């Protein structure tokens, strides 16, 4: 099995267990920090990010291994000090990469998904991008490369550094005294995810908060200014795939619509949120200026729809785990077929969560795709070997799911009409 896939097989159950514990705790103390549909959206975003990573759906401009080989000023042996320096170097690079994402229009597109939740919880931490298809991290690792920090050390520390950022996505841990001056804490990261004007683009560090204090981006959480989460212009969707590309789509439309040829180019590289003057006048974007008055996205959903959405998420997760366990046996190009199917599955059920009228057609297309895989290959990616009768069960699912989605779509439409009739 691929090494990264092995790590994920351990990390995924661990993260989900902690999310369940936090959700139960928040319910137990009467301070619920979870919304069911939002949680499904967050977890599904984590699934898409995992699929992207496993399928290696990105292009690395220059690998760190090549970079360090070309620019290293010295060659050093691996010691405990090298491991420590490598961790600090990655944290430094993470700060500047993160700051770039918050500063430039085109780079914000790959980060908006992480900020898109209007809740703040451990599930929110899993809202990771699939739109970061160009790897340029080597640029910020220049200090590490100059020192000659070994590529294999960087490769080991990088995922550890990423996973260490999970724990502080919570509203249930208060300020941590002297630790607030050393590491990034939940309090500091609550500020980072908040859309209050005083908190915007603050606390960009990953592990050590010293970078924010040195480079002027630190902001303490204020008792008199409660954090409001999300993005200034709400995404208004549970679909993680849409969220990944909506800012890019907005920039593309602005570049097309503007009459100023200079603006057609610079709109991509201007500060986040900048729009050409003629476009902003003709096609204004309105949003609630007061974050405390912002209404969270929460379309009315029946219990049946919520239960079906959870079933679909759990089903997609089990299929992804199956793909990871059989990754060597499935091989290419069928891994792309499997991964592609899972992307369609997630897009389908999240479209239904958004009450989209086309959700039924997407579900039908997904089921046709699934049945075609079984018919053309004779199995569902070797699942029959692990679970006798799996092919029949999968085929039955593909036949039944469009019927269920059709019923839920009709139910949702009836709810909308009911809301309108009472003037909601």
N, C-alpha and C positions, 0 to 999 in steps of 0.2 A: 504494500500500500504506500502511496505517496506520503512523504514525511509530514507535509502540511495537513493532509487528510487525517493522519494519525493524531496530530495535535487537536484538530477540530473534534474528533470523536470523543475526546476527553473534555474539551472546553465547552462544547454545546450543552451537554447535560448539566454541567456544573453551573453555567450561566442561567439556564432555565430554572434550576432548583433554587438559586438565589432570588430570581424574579418571583417565584411562587411564594417564597418565604416573606419577601418584602410586601407583596400584595396582601398576603394574609395578615401581616403585622399592621399594615395601614388600615385594613378593614377592622381589625380587632380594636385599635385605639380610636376609631371613628374619624380618622384623617385619611380618607381614601385618596391615593395618589395614582390610581389606575382607572382608565376608561377601556372597556373591553375591546371595542373596535380599534381604538388607538393602539392598544397593546398588540393586537393582531397585525396591524400595519407595521409597527416597530419590529416585531419578530420576523415578519415576512421580508422586511428590508434586510435583516440580518441573513436570511436565507439567500436572497439574491446576491448579496455581497460574497457569501461563501461560495456560491456557484461560480461567480465571476473569477474568484481567486483560484479555485480548483481547476477551472477550465483555462486559466491563464489568458483571460480576455483583455489583455493590455499590452502595450508596446513600451518597452524600456529603452529610452534613448541611448543611455550609456549605463552599463552595469557598474555597481560599486567595485567589483573585483577588477574590472578593466581600468577603472578610474584610479584606484589606489596603486595599481601596477605601473601606471604612467607618471603619477605626480608625487608619489611617496618620497620624502626626503631621507628616510631611513627605514631599515627593516628591523622590526623588534620581535622579541620572543613573547609568547603568550604567558602572561602572569596574571595574578589577581588584579594588579594595577591596570593592566591592559583592559581587563573586563570592565573595571570601574570607569576608565576613561572612555571606553566605547559606549557605555550606557549614557554618560554625560554628553558625549558627542551626538548621539541619537536624540537625546532630549533637546539639545540646542537646535538641531536640524528640524525637529518636530515643531518647535516654537515658530521658526521662520516660515516653514511650510504652512502652518496654521494661519499665521498672520497674512500671508499672501492670499490664502483662500478668503479671508475676510476683507481684503483690500481691493481686489481687482475683479471686475465683472465676470470675466470668463472663468476664473478660478472659483468664484462663489458657487457656480453651478454644481461643482462636485462636492460641495459641503452643505448645501442647503438642506439636503435630506436629513442630516444629523440634527439640524436645528428645527425641523419642521413640526415636531410634536408639540402640542400645546399642554402636554403633561411633562413632568420631570421625574423620571424613575429609572430603575435599572434597565428596563426594556428599551428605553430611549437610547441607551448606550449602544444598542445593536443596530440603530439606524445608520448604517454605513453605506457608502456610495458604490454604484456600479458605473458611474459616469467618469471616473478617473482612469481613463483608458490610456493616457500618456504618462509614463513614469519619468519624473524629472528630479526625484529625491536626491540624486547624486550631487546636485548643485549645492545643497545645504550641508552635505557631508564632506565638503572640501577640507575643513579643519581635521577631520578624522583621516582623510586620505593623505594629507600632508604629513601627519604624524606616523603614517604607515600602519594604522590599526587594521589588523587582519580581516579580510572579507568574511571568513568563516565565523569569526567572533561577532561581527555586525549581523550576520545572517541569523545567528542564534538569539541575540538580544532583541532584535527588532520585533518579533511577535510577542515576546515577554513584555516589552515596553508597551505595546499596544494593549495587551490584556490587562495590564496594571491600571489602565485608565477606566476600567469598568466600574469599580466600586464607588466612585464619588458621584455617580449620577443618582442622587437620592435627596429627598427633602427631609428625611427622618434623622439625619445626623447633624447636630448643631456645630457651632464653631469649636475648634479643637485646640484652643489655647496657643501654646508656643509652636505647635506644629504648623499654624497658619503662616509662620515666617519661614518655613522650610519646604513644605510640600504643597501641592495642589490638594485642597480639601473639598468636601461637598459644598460648603458655604461659598468658596471661591468659584466653583464650577456652576453653582446656581446662578451666580452673577453672569457668568459667561453665556448661559442659555437664555437669559432674560432679554426682553425687548424694551425695557424702560430706557429712556434716553441716556440716563447716567451710566447704564450698564452696557450699552452697545459696544461691541468689539473690545471688550476688556477680558482680562484673565485668560490669555491665550496659551499659557504654559501647559505642558502635559503632566509632568511629574514634579519637577522642582519649580516653585513659584518665583525663584530668584530672577528668572528671565523677564517676567512682567515688571518686577520692581526695578530692574536695571534699565529696561527699554521703555518705561513709561506707560505700560498698559495695565497696571494693577488697579483694581477697584474693590474695596471692601463691601461686603453685603451690609446694607443699612436697615435697621429695624423700622425706620420710618418710610422706607420705600420697598414694600414687598415685591418680590420678583414675579413677573408675568412672562410666561414662556411661549415660544413659537418663533415666528418670523414676522417682520413688520407687515408684509403683505401675506396674509394667511394662504396656505396652499389649497385649502378647501377640497381635500381628497384624502382617501385612505390608501390610494394606489401607490405603492413605493416606486414602481417603475416610472410612472408619470412624474412623481416628485423629482426624480433624478434628472429629468430633462426639461422641466418647465421653465427654469430660468434661462437655459440655453435657447429655448423656443422664443422667449420674450426678447432676448437680445437679437436673435435672427430676424424677428418681425421688425424691430426697431431699425436694424441696419437696412432692411429692405425698404421700409417706408420713408426714411429720411431722404430729403432732397439734397442734403449736403454730403458731397462725396467724401470729404474729410471725416465726417461723423460716421459714415458707413464703415470706416476702418477703425476709428478710435473708440467707438462704443464698446468694443470687446475688451479694451485695455484701460478704460477709465475706472475710477473708484466704483465700488459696488453700489448698484442702484442708479448710477448716472444714466440719463437718457438724452438723446438729441432734443434740442429746444422745440423744433417744429413738430416732432413726434409727440412729445409730452403735452403739447397744446392740443393737437388734433386727436390724440388717443390717450387721454389722461388715465392714470391708474389711481383709484381712490381706495383708501383704507382708513381705519379708525386711528386717529392720531393719539388718542389717550389709551394707553395699553390697558388700564384698569377698566375701561368701558368696552373692551373687545370681547365679542361673544365667541365662544369656542365652537368649532365645527362639530356638530353632533346631529346628523339627520336622524329622524325618528326611525327606529328599527324594531321589528317584532322580535319576540323571544326565539321564534323559529329561525329567523334570519341570523340572529346572533349565534345560535347553536350550530347552524349549518356553516357559518363562517369559521367557527372554532374547529369544527370537524375538518373542513378543508385545509386549514392551517396545519393541524396535527397530521393529516394525511400527507400533505406536501413535505412536512419535516421527516416523516418516516421514510418516504420515498428518497429524500435526499440522503438520509443516513444509509439506506440500502445502496445508493449509488456510490457513497464513499467507501463502504465495505467491499464493494465489488469493482472498484475503480480499475484494478489491474486486469481483471477478467473482461470487463466491458470494452476497455480500450478505445482508441480513436478509430473511426469518426463517431462511433455510437455514443461516446460520452457527450458529444455536442448535441446529439439527438435527444438524449435523456435530459441534459441541462436545458435545452430549448423547450422541451415539454414542460419542465418545472416552471420556467419563466412564464409560459402561457397559462399554466394552472394558477399561478399567483396573480397574474393580470386579470384572469377571469373572475376569481372570487372577490378580489378587491374592487372590481368594477361593480359587482352586485352589491357590495357593502356601500358603495357610493350611490346606489339606486339608479344606475345607468340603464337606459332602455335597451342598449345594445348588448347587455350582459348575457342575455339568452343566446345570442348569435355567437358570442365569443366562447361560451360554454359548449355549444354544438361543435364549433371548430376544434376546440380542445379535445372533445370526445372522439371526433373523427380522426384526429391525429393519434390519439391513444390506441384506438382500434386498429388503425393502419400499421402501427408498430407491432402489435401482437400478430396480426395476419401476415405481415411481410417477413417477420423474423421467427415466428413460431413460439415466442415466449416474451415475457416482460423482463428482459435483461437478467435472465437466470434466476428470477425470484422464485420460480417453481421448485428449484433445487433446495431452497431454504424453507419454503412454505407450500406444501402440496396443495394443488387446487388454486394457486395464485392467479394463473392465467384466466380461469373462469371468473374469479372474484373481481379481477381488474376489468374484464369485459363487461361484467354485470354493472360495475360502478359507472363505466362509460355510457351505458344504456340508460341508467337511472338518473344520473346527475343532471342532464338537460331538463328532464321532467321536473325535478325538484326546483331547479333554478327558474323554470317557467312559472311554477306555482308561486314561488317567493316573489318574483317580479310582479305578478298580478296582485299579490298581497300588498306589496310596496306601493304600487300605483293606487290602490284603494285607500291606503293610509294618506297619500298625498292629497287625494280628492277630499277626504274627510277633513284634513287640516285646512284646506282652502274654504270649505263650506262653513267653518266656524270662525273664519277670519284670522287664522294664526299667521 
